[in-house]
């Protein structure tokens, strides 16, 4: 989930409510109507419901009531399965809302998001069946922390965003193609997490061209059983990969998850070290890069090899961990 440094997060556990069944929702509304202070105290609401077609009318009635009874919400997580195609509570005042995470279609979310001037963080799932993302017409310049599908990046993301996570879902289009459609250079983005595909040789070059000031970069290989572990990856083009890294002149940390490998021979740490040396440019060292982690052969937790390199006092040191534990790869799981 995207994060915000809101003052509300200090007391998040005391003022949070999770609603996971329709019965829970109805009960919450009934209690909050009888005791208004019950709903007023909530600053974080997490609603995750699976509903049948027969229950949708009930949900349409009680969910708006629930939001109306929680006017001090700072964080709203809303996951409805299957997702709504229409949104009946866009105009409910939630003046302190700062974080929205939802799986609703972007057509449903657009009216809701458009009237949230204090919104800082937006975490959204698939767009829905539209040719153009409906959020592209919504003013969200105040949002600095965004997670969205790559297919919507050109319409949702704007200059001013600082933290960005991009998810890939359209198999026929390379992630770098979506990035190339950005209308402006995103000079304020300093943290980026992005899905990539093994055949996308231009992914790092596209990032350097459109988000040149990144300091923290995570590249997550899009999981696919059709991709062989020995298939070529973008970094196998050593010259192109190294050149793109050098263009990221403020990059401090690079983290990669892949089902492939740095080298071509399993267990050949010497060959992998040679690959790494080409990345950091020992003859012309990268000016800011301090840490690189690559989780290779990463099909699941407790599998694969974790390669880490760090630089202190100008010298790079590396280590390898076979079958890393969950804590070691938590940032990439």
C-alpha positions as CSV (number, residue, x, y, z in Angstrom):
1,X,0.0,0.0,0.0
2,X,1.2,3.5,-0.7
3,X,2.1,5.5,2.4
4,X,1.8,9.0,3.7
5,X,3.5,10.8,6.6
6,X,0.1,11.9,7.9
7,X,-0.2,12.8,11.6
8,X,-3.1,10.4,11.7
9,X,-0.8,7.4,11.2
10,X,0.7,7.7,14.7
11,X,-2.6,6.5,16.2
12,X,-3.6,4.2,13.3
13,X,-4.1,1.0,15.3
14,X,-6.4,2.7,17.9
15,X,-8.6,4.3,15.3
16,X,-8.8,1.6,12.6
17,X,-11.7,-0.6,11.7
18,X,-11.7,-3.6,9.4
19,X,-15.0,-4.7,7.8
20,X,-14.8,-8.1,6.0
21,X,-18.5,-9.1,5.7
22,X,-21.7,-7.5,4.8
23,X,-23.0,-8.3,8.3
24,X,-20.1,-6.4,9.8
25,X,-20.9,-3.4,7.7
26,X,-24.5,-3.4,8.7
27,X,-23.6,-3.8,12.4
28,X,-21.1,-0.9,12.1
29,X,-23.7,1.4,10.6
30,X,-26.3,0.5,13.2
31,X,-23.9,1.1,16.1
32,X,-22.5,4.4,14.6
33,X,-26.1,5.7,14.1
34,X,-26.9,5.0,17.7
35,X,-23.5,6.2,19.0
36,X,-22.2,8.8,16.6
37,X,-18.9,9.1,18.5
38,X,-18.2,5.5,17.4
39,X,-17.9,6.5,13.7
40,X,-16.4,9.9,14.4
41,X,-13.4,8.3,16.1
42,X,-12.4,6.3,13.0
43,X,-9.5,7.6,11.0
44,X,-8.7,4.4,9.1
45,X,-11.3,2.2,7.5
46,X,-10.5,-1.0,5.6
47,X,-13.5,-2.5,3.8
48,X,-12.9,-5.8,2.0
49,X,-16.1,-7.5,0.9
50,X,-17.1,-10.2,-1.5
51,X,-20.7,-9.8,-2.5
52,X,-23.2,-11.7,-4.7
53,X,-25.5,-10.0,-7.1
54,X,-28.3,-10.4,-4.6
55,X,-26.3,-8.4,-2.0
56,X,-25.3,-5.5,-4.1
57,X,-28.4,-3.4,-3.4
58,X,-27.8,-3.8,0.3
59,X,-24.1,-2.8,-0.1
60,X,-25.1,0.2,-2.2
61,X,-27.3,1.3,0.7
62,X,-25.0,0.6,3.7
63,X,-21.6,1.6,2.3
64,X,-22.5,5.2,1.7
65,X,-24.1,5.3,5.2
66,X,-20.9,3.9,6.6
67,X,-18.7,6.6,5.0
68,X,-21.1,9.4,6.0
69,X,-20.8,8.2,9.7
70,X,-17.0,8.3,9.6
71,X,-16.3,12.0,8.6
72,X,-12.8,12.0,10.1
73,X,-11.3,9.3,7.9
74,X,-7.7,9.9,6.8
75,X,-7.2,6.5,5.2
76,X,-9.8,4.5,3.2
77,X,-9.1,1.0,1.8
78,X,-12.0,-0.2,-0.3
79,X,-11.9,-3.6,-2.0
80,X,-15.2,-5.0,-3.4
81,X,-15.3,-8.3,-5.2
82,X,-16.4,-8.2,-7.9
83,X,-15.6,-4.5,-8.3
84,X,-18.3,-1.8,-8.6
85,X,-18.9,-0.4,-12.0
86,X,-20.8,2.6,-10.5
87,X,-20.1,4.7,-7.5
88,X,-23.0,6.1,-5.5
89,X,-21.2,8.0,-2.8
90,X,-18.7,10.2,-4.5
91,X,-20.0,13.4,-2.9
92,X,-19.9,12.3,0.7
93,X,-17.8,14.8,2.6
94,X,-14.6,13.3,3.9
95,X,-12.6,16.5,4.4
96,X,-9.5,14.8,6.0
97,X,-9.1,12.0,3.6
98,X,-5.4,11.6,2.6
99,X,-5.0,8.0,1.4
100,X,-7.2,6.0,-0.9
101,X,-6.6,2.3,-1.8
102,X,-9.2,0.6,-4.0
103,X,-9.8,-2.0,-6.6
104,X,-12.8,-0.2,-8.1
105,X,-12.7,0.7,-11.7
106,X,-11.2,4.1,-12.5
107,X,-14.5,5.3,-14.0
108,X,-16.1,4.6,-10.6
109,X,-13.3,6.3,-8.7
110,X,-13.0,9.5,-10.8
111,X,-15.9,11.4,-9.3
112,X,-14.8,10.4,-5.8
113,X,-11.2,11.3,-6.2
114,X,-12.0,14.6,-7.9
115,X,-13.4,16.2,-4.7
116,X,-10.6,15.2,-2.3
117,X,-8.3,18.3,-2.1
118,X,-6.2,16.8,0.8
119,X,-5.5,13.5,-0.9
120,X,-1.8,12.7,-0.8
121,X,-1.6,9.0,-1.7
122,X,-3.5,6.9,-4.3
123,X,-3.3,3.1,-4.7
124,X,-5.5,1.8,-7.5
125,X,-5.9,-1.5,-9.4
126,X,-7.1,-2.3,-12.9
127,X,-8.6,0.6,-14.9
128,X,-11.6,-1.3,-16.3
129,X,-12.9,-1.5,-19.9
130,X,-12.1,1.9,-21.2
131,X,-9.8,3.0,-24.0
132,X,-8.6,6.1,-22.1
133,X,-8.2,6.1,-18.3
134,X,-11.1,8.2,-16.8
135,X,-8.7,9.5,-14.2
136,X,-6.8,11.4,-16.9
137,X,-9.5,14.1,-16.7
138,X,-9.3,14.4,-12.9
139,X,-7.1,17.0,-11.1
140,X,-4.8,15.1,-8.7
141,X,-1.8,17.4,-8.6
142,X,-1.9,17.3,-4.8
143,X,-1.1,13.6,-4.8
144,X,2.5,12.8,-4.3
145,X,2.4,9.0,-3.7
146,X,0.8,6.9,-6.5
147,X,0.5,3.2,-7.2
148,X,-1.3,2.4,-10.5
149,X,-1.3,0.2,-13.6
150,X,1.4,1.0,-16.1
151,X,-1.3,1.3,-18.7
152,X,-2.7,4.4,-16.8
153,X,0.6,6.1,-16.0
154,X,0.4,8.8,-18.7
155,X,-3.1,9.8,-17.5
156,X,-2.7,9.6,-13.8
157,X,0.9,10.5,-13.0
158,X,2.0,14.1,-13.1
159,X,5.1,16.2,-12.3
160,X,5.1,16.6,-8.6
161,X,4.8,12.9,-7.7
162,X,7.6,11.8,-5.4
163,X,6.9,8.1,-4.9
164,X,5.6,5.9,-7.7
165,X,4.8,2.2,-8.1
166,X,3.7,0.9,-11.5
167,X,2.1,-2.5,-12.0
168,X,2.1,-4.4,-15.3
169,X,-1.0,-6.2,-16.6
170,X,-1.1,-5.9,-20.4
171,X,1.0,-8.7,-21.7
172,X,1.1,-7.5,-25.3
173,X,2.7,-4.1,-24.5
174,X,6.2,-3.6,-23.0
175,X,6.4,-1.5,-19.8
176,X,8.9,0.9,-21.5
177,X,6.2,1.6,-24.1
178,X,3.9,3.0,-21.5
179,X,6.7,5.0,-19.9
180,X,7.5,6.5,-23.3
181,X,4.0,8.0,-23.5
182,X,4.5,10.2,-20.5
183,X,3.9,13.8,-21.6
184,X,6.5,15.4,-19.3
185,X,9.7,14.4,-17.5
186,X,8.8,13.5,-13.9
187,X,11.7,15.3,-12.2
188,X,10.3,15.0,-8.7
189,X,10.1,11.2,-8.5
190,X,12.8,9.9,-6.3
191,X,11.3,6.4,-5.3
192,X,10.2,4.1,-8.1
193,X,9.0,0.5,-8.1
194,X,8.1,-0.9,-11.5
195,X,7.2,-4.2,-13.1
196,X,9.3,-5.2,-16.1
197,X,9.3,-8.1,-18.6
198,X,12.4,-10.0,-19.6
199,X,12.2,-9.0,-23.2
200,X,12.0,-5.2,-22.4
201,X,15.5,-4.1,-23.3
202,X,14.5,-0.5,-23.1
203,X,13.1,-0.4,-19.5
204,X,16.1,1.2,-17.8
205,X,16.6,3.6,-20.6
206,X,13.0,4.7,-20.5
207,X,13.2,5.2,-16.7
208,X,16.4,7.4,-17.1
209,X,14.7,9.5,-19.8
210,X,11.5,10.2,-18.0
211,X,12.4,10.0,-14.3
212,X,16.1,11.0,-14.2
213,X,16.3,12.0,-10.5
214,X,15.4,8.6,-9.0
215,X,17.4,7.7,-5.8
216,X,15.7,4.4,-5.0
217,X,14.7,2.0,-7.8
218,X,13.1,-1.4,-7.6
219,X,12.6,-3.5,-10.7
220,X,10.2,-6.4,-10.3
221,X,10.1,-9.0,-13.1
222,X,6.6,-9.7,-14.1
223,X,5.9,-13.3,-13.1
224,X,5.1,-15.6,-16.0
225,X,5.4,-19.4,-16.4
226,X,6.1,-18.8,-20.1
227,X,9.5,-17.1,-19.4
228,X,12.4,-19.5,-19.2
229,X,15.0,-18.8,-16.4
230,X,17.7,-18.8,-19.1
231,X,16.0,-16.3,-21.3
232,X,17.9,-13.0,-22.0
233,X,17.2,-10.1,-19.6
234,X,17.7,-6.4,-20.2
235,X,21.0,-6.3,-18.3
236,X,22.5,-8.9,-20.7
237,X,23.0,-5.9,-23.0
238,X,25.9,-4.8,-20.8
239,X,26.7,-1.6,-22.7
240,X,23.1,-0.4,-22.9
241,X,22.4,-1.2,-19.2
242,X,25.5,0.4,-17.9
243,X,24.9,3.5,-20.0
244,X,21.3,3.9,-18.7
245,X,22.6,3.5,-15.1
246,X,25.1,6.2,-15.6
247,X,22.3,8.5,-16.7
248,X,20.6,8.1,-13.4
249,X,23.0,10.4,-11.7
250,X,21.3,10.5,-8.3
251,X,20.6,6.8,-8.0
252,X,21.6,5.4,-4.6
253,X,19.9,2.0,-4.4
254,X,19.0,-0.5,-7.1
255,X,17.0,-3.6,-6.2
256,X,15.9,-6.3,-8.7
257,X,13.8,-9.4,-8.5
258,X,14.1,-11.9,-11.4
259,X,13.5,-15.5,-12.1
260,X,16.5,-15.3,-14.3
261,X,20.2,-14.8,-13.5
262,X,22.9,-12.2,-13.7
263,X,25.2,-14.6,-15.5
264,X,24.9,-17.6,-17.7
265,X,26.6,-20.3,-15.5
266,X,24.8,-21.3,-12.3
267,X,27.0,-20.7,-9.2
268,X,29.7,-18.8,-11.1
269,X,30.2,-15.9,-8.7
270,X,33.2,-14.7,-10.7
271,X,31.1,-14.2,-13.8
272,X,28.4,-12.5,-11.9
273,X,30.9,-10.2,-10.3
274,X,32.2,-9.2,-13.8
275,X,28.6,-8.4,-14.7
276,X,28.2,-6.2,-11.6
277,X,31.5,-4.4,-12.3
278,X,30.2,-3.4,-15.7
279,X,27.1,-2.0,-14.1
280,X,28.9,0.2,-11.7
281,X,31.7,1.2,-14.1
282,X,34.9,0.7,-12.2
283,X,36.9,2.8,-14.7
284,X,34.3,5.6,-14.4
285,X,32.4,4.8,-11.2
286,X,28.8,5.7,-10.8
287,X,28.7,8.9,-8.8
288,X,26.0,8.1,-6.2
289,X,25.2,4.4,-6.3
290,X,25.8,2.8,-2.9
291,X,23.8,-0.5,-2.8
292,X,22.7,-3.1,-5.3
293,X,20.6,-6.2,-4.5
294,X,19.5,-8.8,-7.0
295,X,17.2,-11.7,-6.1
296,X,17.9,-14.3,-8.8
297,X,15.9,-17.4,-9.6
298,X,13.2,-15.9,-7.5
299,X,10.1,-18.1,-8.0
300,X,9.0,-17.9,-4.4
301,X,10.2,-17.0,-0.9
302,X,13.0,-19.3,0.4
303,X,14.1,-20.0,-3.2
304,X,16.8,-18.5,-5.4
305,X,20.0,-16.6,-4.7
306,X,20.3,-13.2,-3.2
307,X,23.3,-11.2,-4.5
308,X,24.2,-8.0,-2.6
309,X,26.8,-5.4,-3.2
310,X,27.5,-2.3,-1.1
311,X,30.0,0.5,-1.3
312,X,31.8,2.1,1.6
313,X,34.9,4.3,1.5
314,X,34.9,3.8,-2.3
315,X,35.3,0.0,-2.2
316,X,32.6,-2.4,-3.4
317,X,32.0,-5.6,-1.4
318,X,29.6,-8.4,-2.3
319,X,27.9,-11.4,-0.7
320,X,25.6,-14.2,-1.9
321,X,22.9,-15.9,0.1
322,X,21.3,-19.1,-1.1
323,X,17.6,-19.7,-0.3
324,X,17.2,-16.3,1.5
325,X,14.6,-16.0,4.3
326,X,11.5,-14.0,4.1
327,X,13.0,-11.0,6.0
328,X,15.8,-10.7,3.6
329,X,13.6,-10.4,0.5
330,X,10.6,-8.7,2.2
331,X,11.0,-5.5,0.1
332,X,10.6,-7.7,-3.1
333,X,8.0,-10.3,-2.1
